[in-house]
Amino acid sequence: MNQLNSYKECFKRGLLQKVQPSKEKAIDSIQKAEQWIKESQMTLNAGAYDSCIASSYLAIFHSARAILFRDGVREKSHYCIARYLEKYVEDGSLEEEWVTLLDRMREIRHMDQYTLHYHATEEEASSFLKSATNFVTRMTQLLG
């Protein structure tokens, strides 16, 4: 997907689509993200590190998706969610580090989900959870 280097290209390809803006769906998505944070903590405590990675990513995904719901955008690509958030980096309302974090965690989650050789360590899982918690907090702030 390297040719998709902007949210505008994602719209052109139909991977992002305009829909009715929904503050309710945005709030629901943040609440879902917070639930995933709790699950991630439980899986970390249970020593289920790969599950902690997956749960942490889902928290990030749902909190980023809340921004799209608020703005009236539907995603068909996790990659394009990050490209959409770059719009907020461009206007100065979001720091680039959050988009970079989303991309990095999406890649790790992809590797975890689709390869046979990745196994998260306790340290990785703990770091993932901390990053996810911070990401959800930042997306909540961006929602206003």
C-alpha positions as MATLAB code, in Angstrom:
seq = 'MNQLNSYKECFKRGLLQKVQPSKEKAIDSIQKAEQWIKESQMTLNAGAYDSCIASSYLAIFHSARAILFRDGVREKSHYCIARYLEKYVEDGSLEEEWVTLLDRMREIRHMDQYTLHYHATEEEASSFLKSATNFVTRMTQLLG';
ca = [
       0.000    0.000    0.000;
       2.969    2.319   -0.329;
       1.219    4.127   -3.181;
      -1.377    5.336   -0.653;
       0.673    8.138    0.778;
      -2.147   10.488    1.757;
      -5.678   10.470    3.065;
      -6.751   12.082   -0.224;
      -5.513    9.023   -2.116;
      -7.356    6.786    0.369;
     -10.576    8.667   -0.464;
      -9.904    8.342   -4.213;
      -9.498    4.569   -3.841;
     -12.615    4.202   -1.693;
     -10.672    3.115    1.391;
     -12.015    6.156    3.200;
     -15.597    7.239    2.508;
     -17.691   10.211    3.573;
     -20.646    9.278    5.787;
     -22.903   11.095    8.222;
     -20.844   12.513   11.136;
     -21.759   10.862   14.431;
     -20.757   12.147   17.834;
     -22.575    9.140   19.348;
     -20.465    6.630   17.393;
     -17.340    8.585   18.326;
     -18.224    8.322   22.020;
     -19.074    4.619   21.638;
     -15.751    4.018   19.911;
     -13.807    5.697   22.733;
     -15.727    3.594   25.252;
     -14.856    0.470   23.253;
     -11.204    1.549   23.284;
     -11.321    1.916   27.052;
     -12.787   -1.594   27.350;
      -9.922   -2.945   25.242;
      -7.426   -1.207   27.546;
      -8.964   -3.067   30.501;
      -8.791   -6.377   28.617;
      -5.226   -5.689   27.640;
      -4.314   -5.160   31.297;
      -6.032   -8.426   32.243;
      -4.200  -10.380   29.542;
      -0.880   -8.830   30.550;
      -1.514   -9.797   34.170;
      -2.377  -13.331   33.050;
       0.844  -13.664   31.043;
      -0.994  -13.766   27.703;
       1.386  -11.375   25.977;
       0.255  -11.916   22.391;
      -3.333  -11.279   23.499;
      -2.171   -8.125   25.262;
      -0.668   -6.904   21.974;
      -3.901   -7.605   20.102;
      -6.082   -5.961   22.753;
      -3.831   -2.925   22.954;
      -3.967   -2.501   19.194;
      -7.761   -2.710   19.237;
      -7.818    0.073   21.824;
      -5.701    2.224   19.525;
      -7.806    1.337   16.488;
     -11.105    2.202   18.163;
      -9.846    5.472   19.621;
      -8.456    6.604   16.244;
     -11.675    5.491   14.585;
     -13.606    7.757   16.973;
     -12.048   10.751   15.212;
     -13.277    9.448   11.869;
     -16.793    8.833   13.201;
     -16.936   12.393   14.514;
     -15.753   13.742   11.169;
     -18.122   11.605    9.109;
     -15.560    9.235    7.636;
     -15.773    5.459    7.304;
     -12.595    3.439    6.921;
     -12.004    0.272    4.957;
      -8.290    0.203    5.718;
      -6.409    0.388    8.994;
      -3.524    1.962    7.079;
      -5.783    4.777    5.869;
      -6.870    5.624    9.406;
      -3.311    6.761   10.073;
      -3.242    8.671    6.796;
      -6.445   10.437    7.826;
      -4.978   11.440   11.183;
      -2.116   13.091    9.299;
      -4.650   15.757    8.364;
      -4.595   16.805   12.036;
      -0.803   16.804   12.075;
      -0.856   19.129    9.070;
      -3.150   21.607   10.822;
      -1.127   21.459   14.041;
      -3.783   19.926   16.291;
      -2.045   16.522   16.608;
       1.612   15.649   17.095;
       3.171   13.428   14.427;
       4.370   10.956   17.059;
       0.800    9.615   17.406;
       0.505    8.753   13.720;
       3.929    7.126   13.847;
       2.845    5.121   16.896;
      -0.355    3.997   15.166;
       1.588    2.841   12.100;
       4.220    1.025   14.173;
       1.661   -0.740   16.346;
      -0.435   -1.665   13.306;
       2.620   -3.308   11.744;
       3.446   -5.241   14.929;
      -0.175   -6.358   15.315;
      -0.140   -7.475   11.669;
       3.042   -9.457   12.219;
       1.579  -11.012   15.370;
      -1.678  -11.927   13.661;
      -0.400  -13.196   10.328;
       3.009  -14.748   10.950;
       3.924  -17.869   12.858;
       7.194  -16.643   14.312;
       6.254  -13.603   16.367;
       5.771  -14.034   20.116;
       5.514  -10.996   22.341;
       7.593  -10.732   25.474;
       6.306   -9.372   28.762;
       8.318   -6.195   28.209;
       6.861   -5.680   24.709;
       3.334   -6.317   25.900;
       3.713   -3.951   28.816;
       5.143   -1.248   26.558;
       2.344   -1.777   24.028;
      -0.279   -1.386   26.745;
       1.327    1.809   28.047;
       1.474    3.256   24.528;
      -2.127    2.259   23.849;
      -3.302    3.889   27.056;
      -1.518    7.118   26.119;
      -2.890    6.954   22.584;
      -6.492    6.574   23.789;
      -5.992    9.539   26.107;
      -4.636   11.661   23.251;
      -7.481   10.724   20.883;
      -9.985   11.562   23.620;
      -8.347   14.996   23.930;
      -8.459   15.459   20.151;
     -12.177   14.719   20.188;
     -12.569   17.656   22.557;
];
